[in-house]
Amino acid sequence: VLRGRLSEVAASLSTPRGEVVLVIEGAAPSGGPDLDELVGRVEDLVAAGMTRRDAVGAVAESTGAPKNALYRAALGRETL
């Protein structure tokens, strides 16, 4: 097993025999806004006249947040 930058690994392999498997690590997840902040954005849009459904959809689309989780969280904050 060789680990390192692609250029380092390529330099250490003169003529590979057989099969070579390359595993690339993905990017670390970004911090991004937390759910409370996103629900706050939804509430702001609802206060401005949007329906809760449309507001959740707009915030989810612009942030990549899961729509269902955001909608449930927004409903949980709803005052009766």
RARABEL-V281868 format. One record per backbone hydrogen bond with DSSP energy under -1.0 kcal/mol. CO is the residue of the C=O (numbers start at 1). NH is the residue of the N-H. E is the energy in kcal/mol with one decimal. If there is no record, write none. Layout:
co = [CO CO]
nh = [NH NH]
e = [E E]
This chain:
co = [5 6 7 8 34 35 36 37 38 39 40 41 42 43 44 45 46 51 52 53 54 55 56 57 58 59 60 66 67 68 69 70 71 72 73]
nh = [9 10 11 12 38 39 40 41 42 43 44 45 46 47 48 50 49 55 56 57 58 59 60 61 62 63 64 70 71 72 73 74 75 76 77]
e = [-2.5 -2.7 -1.7 -1.4 -1.9 -2.6 -1.9 -1.7 -2.1 -2.7 -2.1 -2.1 -2.4 -2.5 -1.3 -2.3 -1.6 -2.7 -2.8 -2.2 -2.5 -2.5 -2.8 -2.3 -2.1 -1.7 -2.4 -2.1 -2.6 -2.5 -2.2 -2.3 -2.3 -1.9 -1.0]
